[in-house]
Amino acid sequence: MKIIDYFRSIFSKKDAVAAEFNEDGSTVDEQRFHLTELALFTAIDFIARSLAKCEFVTVNNNRESRKAEYYLWNYSPNKHQTKIEFFTQAVAKFIFDNELLIVETADNQLMIADSFLRTEHALIDDTFSGVTCRNFTYQRTFLESEVIYLRYNNFALNGLLADMCDTYEQLMLSAQERYNKAVGHKGILELENYSFGDENFAETYNKVLSKQFKSFYSNKNAVMPIFKGMKYSEPSTDAGKTTNSEINDIQKLRTEAYTVVGNALHIPPAILSGEASQLSDAMDCAIGNAIDPIANMFEQEITKKRFGSTEFNKGNYLLIDTTTVRHIDAISQANNLDKSIASGVLTPAKAQKYCNMLPCSEAWAHTYYITKNYQTIANALKGGE
């Protein structure tokens, strides 16, 4: 299922049989849905892409290791999806369904459950039955210790946002109607000496209104013939003054929709609307409030289920590095990178990796360096004597 269709399935409230269709085949509900759909899709896409940019670091004996588990989470969770596709689906279900279930197949693929039934227990593992993935339903029951299961919140976000969406779509529809009235053409057609009971009159009248006037208004260049006894005139209007107000109303509704959705998902509105002047500060806020908490939930659940306490005590676990969400340019950030290397925070190879460069394979590039400016308190006091 496409992610945009998934959103429609969540927020559509009318029966498809009773839907009102436009000339282009789309329903009126679909056209009304675009405003909030865009805000929601932008927010979910931002979180999913940010999470996909994170490096899922597998640690073995307290050292970074790149084996099967690393490839699984960073490149190909399953044969059907890439990392970004997998996490786009995962984040959408995680946020809107308020829960996410990932099961492992017999050939070590990670699959997101489209539907399932969870049975809670007090002293033993919860169980998951009727698990369906990509139109395949498992006949077995999964134990909680066998799956990755996450809950987003204690309340279902989709119900709250659905009510909000309905309100904003009605406001948008009202603003559009006012705009259409402001910019539309209105005219007065005067008829003289016409017999309204004459069949020829009815045919002429319908021809003028349904064809000639429609063509006259819709085409850039057009000529409309006026029959004898007809007089057409347009009343003076203030359309030029009112259209700016209606456009501002629509823009305000769009901004407000982004703000409400952003607040619900802890994403600054500047991220969703793309306001470049506030983007840097907003990105820091988004990473700290929207990305880090979700990454921590994934990190803890994956370590808990796929490694366990015994392996964790041996120094084997998974770490999600969210510092890779920000784009780091090696030229513009040269001074900061130099400081990080000189203080022993990064090796030259790690600094290259953060800049999305191929790390140097030489041994010196994987060595930590520290300048003489940094020393312990004990050495500082010794030098002072």
N, C-alpha and C positions, 0 to 999 in steps of 0.2 A: 504494500500500500504506500502511495506517495505521501510525503509528510503533509502536503497541502490538502490532500484528500482526508487525511487523518484529522486535521483541524476542522474541516467541514463536517465530518461525521460527529464531532464533539458538540459543535455549536448549532447545527441545523435543528430546528424545532418543528418544522412543518412537514406534513406528509407529502412525499414526492408526487403522489397522484393528484393532490389538490394544489400543487405549486402553480404559480402564475408565470407564464413563459413570455419572453420578449421575442422580437422578430429574429434575432441572431441565435435563438435556441437556448440562451442562458435564462435561468430563472431570475425573477426580481430579487429573491432572497440572496442569490449568489452575488448580485451586483451590490446589494446593501452590505454584504459581508466583507467586502474588500478592505475597508478601513481598518477594522480591528484585526482581521486576518493578517494584514501586512505588519502591524505592530507585534503580534504574537509570533509570527514567523521570523521576524527580525530578531526578537529576543531569544527564541529557541535556537536559531541558527548561530547567534553570537556565542551562547553558552556551549553549544555542541562543537563549534569550530575551535573555541578556546580550549576546551577539554581535549580535543583531538591534537592540538598543538603541543600539549603537555607531553613530556617524555615519561613513560612508565618504566622506571628504573628497577630492574630486578637485582637484588643484592644477595650475594652468596658468600658466607663467612665474612660479612661486613665489607665486602668488596663488590664493586659493580660487575655484573655478569651479563653476558648477552648470549642466551641460549634459546630454547624453544619457547619458554614463557615470555621472553622479551619480544620475540618476533610476533607472538600471538596478540599481544596487547598493543604493539606499536605499528604493525603493518597489516596483518590479515587475521582478524578474529575468526573468520570463517571463509569458505570458498566463494561465497556470494557477495560479500561486502568488504570494502576497504575500511580503514580505521575511521575516517570521517563519516562514511555512510552508517557504520555501526553505531557511533556515538550520537549521530543526529536522531536516529530512531530511539536509541536508549534514553537520551535526555528528554525527548518529547513524551515518551511513555512515563518516565520517571516523574516529570512535573505535572502532566495533565491527568494521568491515572493515579497519581500519588503513590505509585509503587512500581518497581521494576524487578523482573525475574529473568535471570540469565542461567541457562542450563548448558552443561557440557555433553556433547555427543560422544558416541563410542569411539570415534576417530579424532577426539580432542579438538573439536570445533566449539566455539562459543555461539550460542543461539539465543536471541531475545524472544521470550514467550509473548505471543499475541494475546493469549487469554489463558487463564488458569483458575483453579479453585483452591484457596488456602484454608486449611483447618488448623486453628490455634490449639495448643496444648500447654498446660501449666508446667509440667515437670519433664517432659520429653520433647524431642524436636517437633516443630510444626511440620505438617505434611502438605504437599502440593500435588493435586490430581487434575486430570483433564488438561494437562499442559499442551498447548497447541503452538507450533512454530512453523511458519510458512506452509500452512494448510495441512500439516502433519500433526496428528494428535497422539501423544504417547499413551500407551495402555498401562504403564506402570505409575507408581506413586513415588515422588521424590521426597526425600527427607531434607530438612532445612540445612543440615550440614553438607549436603551434596550440591547445593545451588548457591548462587549469589543473589541475595534478595535485599532490596533497599526500599525504604519508605521515605518520601520527601518531607512530609509534614503530618501533623495530627489532624489536618482538615484537607478536604479535597479542593484544590485550587480551581479545577475546571468548572465547578458549580458557581463559584463566586465570580469568575471571569465571564462565564456565560451570561449572567444577569447584567454585568457591566457592559458586555458587548451589545446586548440587545438595546440597552439605553442609548449608547453612543450611536448605534446604527440608526435609531429613530431620529436622533438629533441631526445626524448627517443627512438623512433623507429629507428632513424638513428644510435644512439649509440649501440642499440641491433644488428643492422645489421653489424656494424663494429666488434662487439665482436664475432658474429657468424662466420664471415669470418676469424677472427684471430685464433679461436680455431677449426675451421672446418678442415676436412681431404680433401686434394687435391692430386690427383694422376694422373699418365700418364700410359695409357694402350696402348702398342704397339702390332699391329696385323701384322702377316707375312703370306703371301701366302693364303690370304682369298679372296674369290670371293664375292664381296659386292652385287652382284645381286642374289646370291644363297639364296633360302628361308630358308634352314637349317642354313645358316650363320646368317640371321636376327633373327631366333628363339634363337640361341645360344647366340648371342650378347645381346639380350633383357633379357635373363635369367641371364646372368652374371651381368649386370648392375642393373636390377630392383630388383633382389632377393638376389643374393649372396653377392654383394658389400654392399647392405643395411644391411644385417644381419651381415656382417663382421664388419661394423663400429658401429652399434648400440649395439651389445652385448659385455659384458665384456670379455668373452672367446669365441673365434670363429676361425674356420679354413676355408679358402676359396680355393677351387680348381682352378687351372689355366689350361686351355686347351692348347694343343699343338699349338704352333704358337703365343701364347699370352705372353707378358712380362709386368708385372706391377711394377712401381716404384713410390716413393713419393719424390718430390723435397724438398730440405732443406728450412725451413722457420724460421722466427723469432717470432713464435707464443708465445713462453714463455715470450719474452720481451714486446710484444704488448698487451697481455691480461690485464696486470695490469693497463695500461693506459686506456683501454676501460672500465674496472670495475670502475676506478676512475671517469670517465666521467659520468657513470650511477649514481654513488653515489652523485656526485655534482648536477646532475639534480634533484635527489630526495630531496636533501637539499634545493635547490633553490625553488622547488615547495612548500615545507613547509614554506619557508621564505615569499614567495609572498602571499600565503593563510593566513599565520599568520598576516602579515602586514595589509591585507585587513580587517581582523576581530579583529585587535588590540590584538592579542595573540602572545607573544614571541615565536619564533621558537623553543626554548629549550623545551617548553611545548609539542609541537607536536612531536618533534623528540625524546623526553625522555632523554635529556642530564642531568644526575643526578647532575653533578657538578654545574650546574647553575639553578637547579630546584627551590630552595628556593626563590631567588630574582625574578626569572621569575614568580613564582606564585603570589607574591605580585603585580607585574606589571599587570598580567592578571586579577586579581580580581579588581584592580582599574580602568583599561582601557576597559576591555571586559565584565566583569560580573556585576559590579556596575551600569553602565549606563543602561543595559538592565533590571536589577532588578528594578531600579528606574522608568523606563517606565512602567513596569508591576504594580508596587506599586501605582503609581499615577493614572493610568487608572482604576485599580480595586477599589481604594478608591473613585474615582470620580463617577464611574458608579454603584457600589454596595452599597455605603454608602451615598454619596452626601454631599453637604456643610452643611446642617442642622445637620446631624448625626456627621459630622466631628467636628463641633463646640461643640458638646456634649462630645467629646473625644472618638468617635467611628470611627475607621479606620483600615486599614491593613498595616502592616509593614513587609518588607522582610529583614530578618537578614542574610546578606552575610558573617558574621564572621564564620558561621558554614561550609563554604566551605573548610577551612583549617582543616586538621586532627590535633587534640590536644591530646597529650598523657599525662595522669595525672602524670606519674612518671617523665618524662623528663622535663615537664613544671611545676613542683611542686613549684619552687620559684616564677615564674610569677603568678601562680594561688594564692599563698599565698599573694602576693603583691596586687592583684586585690581585694581579700576579705578584707584584712586589711585596704585598702583605701576606702572601701565602694562602689567600682565599681560593684562587683558581690556578690550575696549571695552564701553560700556554695552549695545550690541546683542548682543555675544557673551555677556555676563552674562545677558541676557534669554533667549537661546537655551538656555543651560545650565539655566535654570529652566523649560524647556518653555513659554516665552511667545513670542508673536509679536514678533520684533525690530522696534524702531522704524526706520522708513525714512528718518528725517531724517539729514542729513549729520553733525551733531554726534554722533549715537549711534554712528557708525562711526569716530570719531576716538579715538586713544589719548591718555590724560591721565596726567600725573604731577605729584605735589605737590612743593613746594619742599623738603620734607624729604629728598628723594632727589636726590643730586648726585654727580658724579664725584669721585675722589680729588684730581684736579688743581684743581677748583674749591674743594674743601674747604681745601686748603693755601693757595690764593690768598686765600681769605677770612680765614684765620688770620693772615696777614701784616699 
